[in-house]
Amino acid sequence: MSLEKLTIRPFWKQVEKQRSGQIVALFNPNSYTVHKTVTWSTPQTAHGGCAQTERQLNAPTLTFGGGGSRLLSLDLFFDVTEPVERFGRLVTFDDVRVLTNEVVKLTRIDGVLKRPPACEVSWGNAPDDSDFPFTGVVSSLTQNFTLFRSTGKPVRATLSVAFLEFLDPQHDLLKTDPELTTRVVRRGDTLSSIAVEVYRDPTLWRVIAEANRIDDPLKLEVGARLTVPKLQ
């Protein structure tokens, strides 16, 4: 069984589903951290006092103020003192920055996007609504170079990277709308077959395509989660 490597796929185009290129970790991280805040507030009353009903409770009534973005933090280790496997073959690198600069590029403004790209971080198969795949932007990057050649070129480095969750507002709203549901694409699925499954009508595939902004209905990524609107 081959080892599943952590992979970072940048979105280099305006349509966030269009990914190109990927960064495959040389070594999987030993750990990762996902942090999320949820805002709740207590009632604000005049003159700093409490309403009569609040005084009769053991704790004040809380009001939901919204969810904060998740933050994924992990360390990526790079070592090119020996040939490393790259896309199925062994490659020799004289300078580890050839590889670490791929991550650095994710922090820089892209000429087309006018901002750094969003990324999808994935690591193997995960249950629904798990940490991976994680869509976010690099919010923090620290590079630590620890071993050098006689020429001064670094050959070993650890990158501490933090990804801040990046959600398409429209797509996120669709996901939280109770009138909608979701469906994970399985091997052999087409939009027409999914439309038959959920609507009993293959001609309604356009409803699913429009909800997910799919330009090419013949190209569905296995494992992708589709928003399936409920018909009026």
N, C-alpha and C positions, 0 to 999 in steps of 0.2 A: 504494500500500500504506500503510495507516494505521500510525502509530507505536505500538508496544506500550508502555504505561505501567506502571510498577511500581505494584502495588495492594496495599493492606493491608485484609484483611477480618477484623473482630473477631468472636469467638464470644461473643455476649451472653447465651447461654442455657446451662443446665447441660449439655445434650447438646452435646459439642464440635463435632459436625458441623452444628449449626444456626447458620449465620452470618447476620448482618443488618447492612446498611449496609456501605459501603466507603470507603476513603480512596485517592484516585487522585493520585499524585505530579504536581505541576505540571511538574516537570522530572525526568527520570530521573537517578539518581546517576551520577557519572563513574566510580566504582569501588565495590566492596564487599569486605568481608573476612569469611571464615568460619574460625573457630578451633575446634579440637577437641582435647581431651587424652585420652590412653589410658594407663591406669595399669598399669605393670609393676613388680614388686618382686623383689629378690634374696633368697635364702634367709637366714633368721636362725638362727644356730647358737649353742650355749652357749659362754660364756666368751670371746665375741668371735672365736672361731676358725672355721675352715672345715672342713667334712666332707672326708674323704679324697677322695671322688669330685670334689668341687668344686675341690680343689687341683690335680687333674689336667687341668682344663679351662682354655682360654685366657680364658674369660669365664664368670661364674656362670650357672646355669640361672635363667631368668626365669619368674615366676608372674604370670598375668594377673589384674589386680585390678578390672577393669571399665572401661567407657568413660564419659568425661565428656560433659556436654551440649555441643552445638555452640553457638557464639556468632556471630551474624550482626551485623556492624557496617557502617553506611552513613550518608552525609550526605544530607539532603533539603533542597533549595533552594526558597525561596518568594519570589516577587516580585509585588506587586500595584500597581506603579507604572503599569501599563497594564491594560486588561481582560484577563482570563484565561479560558481555555476550561474550562468545568465541565459535564460530561455533555452535550457536543454544542452548547453555546451560550456566547457571550461574556458574562461577568459582571464588573461593576466592584465592587471592595472598597475601603473606606476605611481598613481596618486589617488587616494581614496576620495578626493573631492570630485572626481569624475562622477561618482555615484551620489555623494551627499548633495551635490549641486542640483540634482533632480528634485530633491525635497525643497531646497532653497528657492527654486523657481516657483514653487507654490505660494510663496510669500510676496511675489512681485506682481506689479500691475501688468495685465495682459492688454496689448494694444487694441484688440477687438472688444473684449469685455469691459475695458476701462476700470478694471479691478482685478485682484488676484482670483484665480478660479476656485470654484467649489470642488469638492472631491468626494468620492465614495470610498470609504475604508471598509474592506471586507476581510473576513478570516474564516474560511470554511463554511459549513452549513450551520445555521443557528435556528432555534425555534422562532415562531412568529413573534414580532414585537420585542426582539432581543436587542442587544447592543450593536450587532452587525447584521446587515451593512449599515454603516454610519455615514450620513451625508453632512459634511461640514466644511468650514474654511479654516486654514491655519491661522490661529490667533496668537500663537507663541512658538518660537523656535530657538533653542539653545544648542550650539554645536561645541562639542568638547573633543579636541584632537589630542591623542595620548601617545602616539608612537610615530617616529619620523625616520626617513632615510637620511643618509649622509648629506644629501643635497638639500635637505630641509623639507622635502615633500612629505606630507602626512600619509600614513598608511592605515591608521586605525582611528576610529571616531565613534562617539556616541551622540546621537541627536535626541534631545528631549523635545517632543512635539505635542502641542495641544490643538485639538480641532474643536471649534465652536460650531454647534449645530446650525445648519443652514437649511431652512425650509422655504419652499416656494409658497407664499401666502395663499394663493388660490388653491393649490393642491392640498395644503394643510387644512384649509377650510372645508374642502370637499370630504376629506377623511373624517373630520369631526362632525359633519352633518349627519343627523340621525336618519335622514332619508336616503343615505348612501350605504353601500357595503363594499367590501374589497374581495379580490380573488387573486390567488397566486398562480402565475403562469406555470403550467406543467409541460413536459416534453410532448410535442405533437399538437399543442393547442394552437388555434387560430382565433382571430376576433369573431369570425362567424360561428365557430364551434362554441365559444364562450357565450355568444348571444343566444344560441339555441339552448344552452344549459340554463341560463338565467331568465331569458325572455321568451323562450320557445319560438323564436323567430330569427333566423340567420341574417335577415336584411337589416336588423337593428345594430349591426356591428359598428356603425358610424357613431352611435350614441357613446359607446365605450371608447372609441378612438378619439372623439372630441373631448371627453372628460379627462383623458390622459395625455392629450396633445401628441398623439401618435401620427406621424407623417406617413410612415410606410407600414401598412397593416400586415404585410408579409414578414416583417422582422419583429418577432416577439422574443424577448430575452427570458429564458427559463429561469424561474425563481423570482422574477419581477412581480411586484404587487400592483395590481390594477385597481383603480377606482371604478366601481360598477354602480351607476346611478339607478335609483328606482324610478320606474316610469310613472307619470302622472295618470 
